[in-house]
Structure formats: structure tokens, C-alpha cells
């Protein structure tokens, strides 16, 4: 049994390590949009885990530090912003608030709720809150800069959804996978007994099946986004436009999306049913639900 001081030290060290891991994951970009915003390797997941294990206050603290790191690595965006009000809005909406909300991901933990479910709910919540922050910023601060003044809200919605949807899917998939195999209720996370969760083969196949729509979305974004920007030689800036949307290779987009959907259906309707573990498979082991 750890004392209060030992618990505090453990949480501090753990939070520092997880913030560092989150920062590294944020630098691994699977796709990056021209005017900011990228798809990362579940960069908010470490902060989500801190919040789940130690509570929202520790999560918000870790999220605040993570937001500062993101701000320092994204200082180049301020070259496009003028006026202290705009600078303050970008700092708060695109960085501080957008990433500190990842510390709220642990609020769904409660007695009797499956750990993986709680982490998935948390991942969905923090992704939605972050998306709202970027949406407001795009429709206000960035209107007239990288987003046209006309219909700024619609453009901001489309632009931010282009990277936040894949980012959310990656985060939810990773949260579900880790929540299914590791028990975070111990001081040092332990692996669940195999019988408590899915069989190893089913877990691996489910993980890769979850990656299929992510890969399809990232590929589709890469095929579409280059045609949504126009370079202005007078201002030396790129602006969002739908004028060249017809130039997108929609056949390739349809093929990529169709193949991903087909493979997912084959897995969930055929393979997953064959590998599914009976609901009472773990009773003989005397397992109890995770708190």
C-alpha cells in the first residue's frame, strides 16, 4: 500500500512521462493539412489515460502542460495572425483549451462500467470538445485568412472535420484496444487474463479491422485536400476553395472507400462471429468486473 506522498510522486512521474509520450506521438503525423491541423498517432491517448487513472484534476494538469508544448511547437502559425485579440483567441481555442480538454477523458470511470467502454466514451468526448474549439477558431479568427469570409462556419466545419474525424477514429480505436488488454486500476498496469477479453487472434484481427477505415479516410483526405487549396501569388498565401473539387480522382476515392467497407463487413459479419468468445467463458476463472 502506497502512502499519500508516494502516490503523489508516482502520479507526478507518470504524468510527466505521459505528457512526453503524447508530445512525441503528436510529431508522428500520418497526414497534415496545408493551413494547420494533422492526423497523429493518437497523441491525446496518454493524457486520456492519466485522467482515467488519476482523476480529472490530474488529467487537466497534464493536458495543460501538453497544450503548452503544442503551443511552443506551433508558434509559426502566429505569423498569419494580427492583433492581440486574434493572437489570444488562437492561443486559447487552437491550443490551450483544445488540448487541455483531453484531461476530461477520465470522467466516465465508475464502478461496474467496463474500462474499455469508459475510455472510448472519454476519447469521443475530448475529440468533440477539441473539434468545437477548432471550429470556432476557424469560423472567427481564421475567416479571411486561410478560410474565405463567406460561409466561414461551413468551410471551418469541412476543414476541421477533414483531420479530426480520422484523428478521433485513431484515438477511439487505440483507447478501446489498450482498455481491453491492460488493467489501469493497479499502480502498475497489468495485462488482463486472456479469458476475460477476446482471444488473441480475435483481438489482433479486430485491431487491424479498426485500422481499415482509418487508412481509407487518411488516403481519401490525401486525395481530396490538394484540390481544396489555391495559391495566391499576390499575397503568397494559400486559401481554401471548392473551385477545383471536380479535379479530384473520385474513382480512386470510391475504390479505396469501397474496399475498406467491404473488408470491414467481411470481418465483422463472418470472421468475428466465428472467433467470438461465449459470454460466460470467463466465469470459471472467478473474474470480477474492473472498477
FITITOR-921090 format. One record per residue (C-alpha): residue in one letter; x, y, z. Coordinates in pm, whole numbers, padded with zeros to 5 digits. Example, Ala and Ser with C-alpha at 12.3 -4.5 7.8 and 13.67 -1.06 7.14 Angstrom:
<recs>
  res      px      py      pz
    A   01230  -00450   00780
    S   01367  -00106   00714
</recs>
This chain:
<recs>
  res      px      py      pz
    X   00000   00000   00000
    X   00146   00334  -00104
    X   00144   00638   00123
    X  -00006   00969   00008
    X   00338   01112  -00068
    X   00435   00803  -00266
    X   00110   00818  -00461
    X   00168   01186  -00540
    X   00523   01117  -00660
    X   00402   00827  -00874
    X   00134   01045  -01031
    X   00379   01327  -01100
    X   00631   01096  -01264
    X   00360   00914  -01457
    X   00206   01241  -01578
    X   00545   01374  -01691
    X   00619   01054  -01884
    X   00276   01052  -02045
    X   00300   01419  -02147
    X   00637   01344  -02307
    X   00487   01044  -02487
    X   00190   01249  -02605
    X   00428   01515  -02740
    X   00628   01255  -02932
    X   00312   01100  -03077
    X   00194   01445  -03188
    X   00507   01474  -03402
    X   00427   01148  -03584
    X   00187   01287  -03843
    X   00003   01049  -04074
    X  -00141   01343  -04267
    X  -00103   01720  -04238
    X  -00324   01992  -04381
    X  -00174   02299  -04551
    X  -00321   02557  -04310
    X  -00269   02363  -03987
    X  -00418   02054  -03835
    X  -00287   01700  -03867
    X  -00373   01336  -03811
    X  -00144   01191  -03543
    X  -00085   00853  -03379
    X  -00344   00901  -03102
    X  -00143   01182  -02941
    X  -00415   01257  -02683
    X  -00431   00899  -02557
    X  -00155   00931  -02292
    X  -00335   01230  -02136
    X  -00663   01038  -02151
    X  -00501   00751  -01960
    X  -00363   00990  -01695
    X  -00714   01128  -01645
    X  -00866   00782  -01625
    X  -00611   00651  -01374
    X  -00572   00957  -01152
    X  -00887   01165  -01196
    X  -00989   01478  -01393
    X  -00772   01722  -01193
    X  -00454   01532  -01274
    X  -00577   01492  -01629
    X  -00640   01865  -01670
    X  -00295   01941  -01529
    X  -00129   01702  -01774
    X  -00348   01843  -02053
    X  -00236   02197  -01968
    X   00132   02103  -01992
    X   00064   01918  -02317
    X  -00113   02226  -02457
    X   00189   02443  -02376
    X   00416   02200  -02561
    X   00181   02210  -02861
    X   00179   02589  -02848
    X   00559   02606  -02847
    X   00586   02368  -03142
    X   00323   02562  -03338
    X   00444   02919  -03298
    X   00482   02959  -03675
    X   00103   02998  -03715
    X   00115   03335  -03539
    X   00291   03488  -03838
    X  -00050   03488  -04009
    X  -00239   03647  -03719
    X  -00252   04019  -03640
    X  -00390   04194  -03332
    X  -00366   04080  -02972
    X  -00729   03968  -02967
    X  -00669   03728  -03255
    X  -00346   03602  -03102
    X  -00519   03540  -02769
    X  -00808   03362  -02941
    X  -00569   03132  -03130
    X  -00373   03056  -02812
    X  -00688   02965  -02622
    X  -00900   02796  -02890
    X  -00638   02620  -03102
    X  -00401   02522  -02821
    X  -00476   02572  -02452
    X  -00846   02482  -02437
    X  -00829   02246  -02737
    X  -00573   02021  -02569
    X  -00645   02075  -02200
    X  -00989   01917  -02254
    X  -00810   01585  -02308
    X  -00785   01581  -01929
    X  -01161   01531  -01906
    X  -01137   01187  -02062
    X  -01147   01008  -01728
    X  -01486   01132  -01609
    X  -01663   00819  -01735
    X  -01479   00587  -01500
    X  -01714   00437  -01241
    X  -01779   00113  -01058
    X  -01916  -00157  -01284
    X  -01850   00019  -01616
    X  -01608  -00174  -01842
    X  -01275   00001  -01867
    X  -01261  -00010  -02249
    X  -01609   00146  -02269
    X  -01515   00427  -02031
    X  -01201   00505  -02231
    X  -01394   00507  -02558
    X  -01653   00748  -02412
    X  -01370   00968  -02289
    X  -01198   00963  -02628
    X  -01520   01065  -02804
    X  -01584   01347  -02556
    X  -01237   01504  -02574
    X  -01232   01475  -02954
    X  -01570   01650  -02979
    X  -01462   01930  -02745
    X  -01137   01981  -02934
    X  -01324   01987  -03265
    X  -01561   02255  -03133
    X  -01263   02469  -03029
    X  -01103   02446  -03374
    X  -01440   02503  -03540
    X  -01498   02829  -03351
    X  -01143   02944  -03418
    X  -01170   02872  -03789
    X  -01503   03048  -03825
    X  -01383   03361  -03643
    X  -01007   03420  -03625
    X  -00913   03243  -03948
    X  -01203   03378  -04154
    X  -01049   03592  -04426
    X  -00702   03447  -04367
    X  -00696   03079  -04457
    X  -01076   03046  -04473
    X  -01297   03261  -04702
    X  -01518   03520  -04529
    X  -01828   03388  -04698
    X  -01975   03081  -04528
    X  -01682   03072  -04286
    X  -01862   02835  -04050
    X  -01927   02579  -04325
    X  -01568   02599  -04450
    X  -01435   02566  -04095
    X  -01662   02267  -04036
    X  -01539   02091  -04350
    X  -01173   02176  -04298
    X  -01150   02073  -03933
    X  -01359   01760  -03988
    X  -01108   01651  -04255
    X  -00843   01580  -03992
    X  -01045   01549  -03669
    X  -01257   01257  -03793
    X  -00953   01037  -03872
    X  -00786   01160  -03552
    X  -01093   01062  -03350
    X  -01115   00718  -03509
    X  -00749   00650  -03434
    X  -00788   00770  -03074
    X  -01104   00566  -03013
    X  -00950   00253  -03167
    X  -00633   00283  -02961
    X  -00828   00358  -02642
    X  -01052   00056  -02693
    X  -00759  -00174  -02771
    X  -00549  -00072  -02470
    X  -00854  -00067  -02245
    X  -00927  -00425  -02347
    X  -00584  -00571  -02275
    X  -00443  -00363  -01985
    X  -00598  -00311  -01640
    X  -00525   00051  -01541
    X  -00672   00016  -01190
    X  -00335  -00102  -01050
    X  -00040   00126  -00967
    X   00147  -00055  -01244
    X  -00100  -00152  -01522
    X  -00140  -00527  -01562
    X  -00248  -00735  -01854
    X  -00598  -00880  -01828
    X  -00630  -01260  -01828
    X  -00680  -01378  -02184
    X  -01014  -01531  -02099
    X  -01151  -01201  -01971
    X  -01123  -01037  -02309
    X  -01117  -01163  -02665
    X  -00896  -01444  -02779
    X  -00556  -01324  -02906
    X  -00634  -01391  -03271
    X  -00966  -01207  -03245
    X  -00801  -00909  -03074
    X  -00533  -00878  -03341
    X  -00780  -00908  -03627
    X  -01016  -00659  -03460
    X  -00731  -00412  -03423
    X  -00639  -00431  -03791
    X  -01005  -00423  -03891
    X  -01031  -00098  -03697
    X  -00733   00039  -03888
    X  -00900  -00020  -04225
    X  -01144   00275  -04213
    X  -00867   00492  -04069
    X  -00635   00408  -04357
    X  -00917   00469  -04604
    X  -01001   00808  -04451
    X  -00638   00921  -04448
    X  -00599   00811  -04811
    X  -00919   00988  -04914
    X  -00809   01304  -04736
    X  -00472   01289  -04914
    X  -00652   01251  -05250
    X  -00901   01534  -05191
    X  -00720   01803  -04991
    X  -00465   01911  -05257
    X  -00757   02022  -05472
    X  -00915   02235  -05199
    X  -00640   02497  -05189
    X  -00542   02777  -05422
    X  -00213   02966  -05406
    X  -00240   03344  -05437
    X   00076   03482  -05596
    X  -00004   03837  -05481
    X  -00041   03757  -05111
    X   00186   03448  -05114
    X  -00078   03261  -04920
    X  -00291   02954  -04979
    X  -00666   02988  -04946
    X  -00941   02731  -04914
    X  -01157   02687  -05225
    X  -01405   02445  -05378
    X  -01339   02560  -05735
    X  -01121   02259  -05816
    X  -01324   01992  -05639
    X  -01413   01838  -05978
    X  -01043   01764  -06039
    X  -01035   01510  -05755
    X  -00987   01150  -05864
    X  -01324   01041  -05730
    X  -01287   00694  -05881
    X  -00982   00631  -05663
    X  -01166   00770  -05360
    X  -01462   00541  -05426
    X  -01238   00235  -05473
    X  -01042   00298  -05153
    X  -01359   00359  -04950
    X  -01543   00065  -05103
    X  -01263  -00182  -05040
    X  -01232  -00070  -04676
    X  -01607  -00103  -04617
    X  -01618  -00445  -04786
    X  -01327  -00582  -04581
    X  -01479  -00448  -04257
    X  -01812  -00613  -04337
    X  -01640  -00944  -04412
    X  -01459  -00928  -04079
    X  -01749  -00825  -03856
    X  -02017  -01038  -04025
    X  -01812  -01351  -04089
    X  -01472  -01378  -03921
    X  -01558  -01208  -03592
    X  -01861  -01432  -03536
    X  -01651  -01743  -03583
    X  -01393  -01625  -03329
    X  -01634  -01476  -03075
    X  -01583  -01592  -02716
    X  -01904  -01703  -02533
    X  -02029  -01450  -02277
    X  -01974  -01692  -01987
    X  -01628  -01807  -02096
    X  -01454  -01636  -01804
    X  -01686  -01739  -01521
    X  -01490  -02049  -01436
    X  -01189  -01830  -01365
    X  -01370  -01630  -01099
    X  -01318  -01298  -01274
    X  -01477  -00982  -01146
    X  -01557  -00664  -01343
    X  -01292  -00395  -01349
    X  -01375  -00090  -01136
</recs>
